[in-house]
Amino acid sequence: MNKEIIIQKIRNNNEKISINSLASKLNYFDLPELEKILNELNEENDIAFTTEKNIYLIDNQYKKGSLRLNPKGFGFVNNVLHPEEESYFVAPTNLNGCFDSDEVVYKVVKEEDKTRAEIVELALRVKEFLIGEIVRSFDGKFLDFIPSDQSFTGFRIRILNKQEFPIQEYQIVKAKIVSIKDRLMFVRLKKVIGDPRKASDRILSIAEEFEIRTEFEKATLKEAEKVNIPVDNETDEINKRMNNPLLDKMVVTIDGIDSKDLDDAICVEKQANGEFKLYVAIADVSHYVKPKTPLDNEALTRGNSTYLANRVLPMLPKILSDDLCSLNPNTKKFALACEMKFDKTGKMLSKKVYETIMISKVRLNYTEVNKYIENKIWNHCDESKNMIDQAIELFKLIEQVKIKRGTITFDVREPKVVMDENSNVIEIKARQTGESEKLIEQFMISANEAIAEIVNEMELPFIYRNHDKPDEEDLITWYQSLKSFGIDPKLTPAEMIDPLNINKTLKQISQQTKDPIEEELLNLSLLRYMAKAKYELENIGHFGLSSPCYTHFTSPIRRYSDLIVHRFLKQYVINKNYDEKTLELNEAFVKKASVIINETETASVDCEREVVKACTVEYMSDKIGNIYEGTISVALKFGIFVQLDNMVEGLVHISNLEPNIVYDETNKILIKHDNTFYRMGQKVKIKVISADIRKRKIDFILVK
C-alpha cells in the first residue's frame, strides 16, 4: 500500500480519520498490514496514530508533541516537527484528560496577541506508573499517596486496591495509573520499594521512576548459574584460543578503585624500531550470553548497566558481571583482543581482532597510576612499571594525532557522591579526570575505531556509534554567546563547523579565561549545541571524535551494543559466515536493538543525574542558613543557577532577585534596572534557604 495515497486520503477527510474509515476509503481490509504502515508514518511524524486508532495528518491543522505539566495545573506542549521552537501554553481546561509526558495531538489557537494549544486527543501514554510515598494526611486520619513527580502535585489520587494492599506510613510504593478524570487520578498499588527515611531505598525508588529494572527475572538468574563454567573446565575452547594466547603478555586492568565489572585490559609493547603494539583485550561476554536466551533477552531490555552513587544496577547478573566475565587478576579469562600497530608518531598502521585467552597480571586503579605519573612511585613489579611507561609514551603520541585531526577535547569535572556504610551522603566533591583515565579512554577509542573500520570495509550489517554534525545555526549561536566574554575567533559560518576550529576556540577560551570554573562552564555550553550520539545501522561517522566510523566494542559487560559487536566480529571476521539470510536478520536486529538501547542509555543517564541531584539535596539539608561563594552556571527566565565549589547547584529564583529584571535570550543574561546584569561565570555569595528532599530542589538567595 502506497504511503502517499494514505496521506492523500487523510488530507481529503479534513486531516482526521479512523482506521476503519480509512480502510473503507482505500478498499484495503488487511488491518494488521495497514496498521504496520500507519505505525511507520507515525514514526516518521507524517501522522499521529493514536491509541484509539484515530489518524491525524500532522503539521497543518493538527500538531503532535510531548506534554509537560506544571504542578499548578497548566502545561506546555512542544512540536515534534520543530522541537527547537518555543512550546505552546495549555490551560488546565484544555488538557483533555492528558498529563505529564503524554504524547498528544493538539490544535494551535490564536487569540489577539496570544497563542495557545488545545489538546485534541491522547496519542500515546508514555508514563504508566508513578512512584511515591505513603504520607499521613494533615488531620492525621488518612494515609495518602504523594507522587515524587512534582507535575502530579495538583492531582487528587485515589487508591483502588487499598483492601488487598495494606499500606503504612513511611513506605515508597509503585502505583499503576488506571484512569484520570479532570484532576482526579485512580491508581492501583503494585509493590513496596522501601522506606523514604533510608537513602538506599530513595535511590532505588529513583531507578523505578525511570523504569530501570532493580531485580533480575528468575529465568535469567537460572541461566546465569547454568553458564557459570570455570575456564579451566572448557578444554576444547582453551585449545582453540591457544592459537592467539595473551597468557604471557603483561596485560593489566586500570579501573576505578570500587569497580567490579572489569571489561577491558591493556598491554603495550615498544618495538626495537620505535613502533608500538597495543593489545586491548575485552571480556568475551558473547561466549556465555547466547542470542535469544533469558540472559540475552533481559540484557537487551536493560540495554546497559546503570551506576547510582554507591550501587550498580548491572545489565548482567553479578555472577557474570563481577566474576565469570570480569577480567579479575591472576585468573584465566576468555577475551576478544584487538591488536594494533602504531608508528613512532602514534599513527595506526594495522589492526586485527581475534579470540584469545588471557590472565590479567595486575589490577591497577586510576588513583595509583595518576600518582605514578605525577611522582614516579610504583608499588608493583618492574615489568608492569616498564609496560605502563611504554603505555604512557604511546598515549601521548595518540593524543597528539587525535588533536591534530580535530577530536574535540576539554576537561570537565563531575560531582562525586561519597556515602557511609548506611548509604548516607557524607560528602559531595568534584571529580577531575586524570591522565590514567585519559590513557584508557584513548586506547579504548583506538580499539573502537579499529573494529569499526575492519567491519565497515567488509560492507556488512553492523551497529555504529554515530555522532552527527551540529546544526550550523546552533554553532553560530554558541560562537555569538562567547562574544560577551570577549572571545571572538572571527570565523565564517563554514569555518565554525570545522572541528579543528572548535578546538582552536576552546584553546582561546582557555587562554583568555582566568577563572577555571568559568572556562569549564563555557566548555560545557558547547555541549548544549551538539547532537546526541546514537547507535544506528548506517555509518555517518563521529563528529566529536572526528572519526569517519566508530562503534562500541570495549564494554560488553555493561553495554548491549558491545555484545552485538562481539557477535558480529565472530560471525564475520573469525568464522567468515556471510550467509545471506543471517545478514538480513542481523540488519533487522540492529534496527530493532538500536531503538531500545538508545532509549535505555538516555534513561540511565537521566536516572544517574537525578540520583546525584537527590544526594546533593540530602547533603545540603542540614546546611540551611550557611553562606558560600559560588559561580553562576546559567541565567534563565526564572532565575539563576549557582554552582558551589563542590559542584552542588541551587536556584536563586527570580522572585528573590531585584524587581523589574529583563531576560535577554540572545546573550543568556538577566538585565537589572541599572543595566548591570547576571550572567554565566560571575562570582556571587549565596545563602542556603531550603533543601527539599522530596522535591529534590535546593534554593539559594544572594547575599552582599
Secondary structure by P-SEA (a helix, b strand, c coil): ccaaaaaaaaaaacccccaaaaaaaacccaaaaaaaaaaaaaaacccccccccccccccccbbbbbbbbcccccbbbbbccccccbbbbbcccccccccccccbbbbbbbcccccccccccccccccccccccccccccccbbbbbbcccccccccccccccccccccccccbbbbbccccccbbbbbbcccccccccaaaaaaaaaaaacccccccaaaaaaaaaaccccccaaaaaaaaccccccccbbbbbcccccccccccbbbbbcccccbbbbbbccccccccccccaaaaaaaaacbbbbcccccccccccccccccccccccbbbbbbbbbbbbccccccccbbbbbbcccccccccaaaaaaaaacccccccaaaaaaaaaaaaaaaaaaaaaaaaccbbbbbbbbbbbbcccccccbbbbbbbcaaaaaaaaaaaaaaaaaaaaaaaaccbbbbbccccccaaaaaaaaaaaccccccccccccccccaaaaaaaaaaaaaacccaaaaaaaaaaaaaabbbbbbbcccccccccccccccccccccccaaaaaaaaaaaaccccccccaaaaaaaaaaaaaaaaaaaaaaaaaaaaaaaaaaaaaaaaacccccbbbbbccccccccbbbbbccccbbbbbccccccccccccccccbbbccccccccccccbbbbbccccccccbbbbbbcc
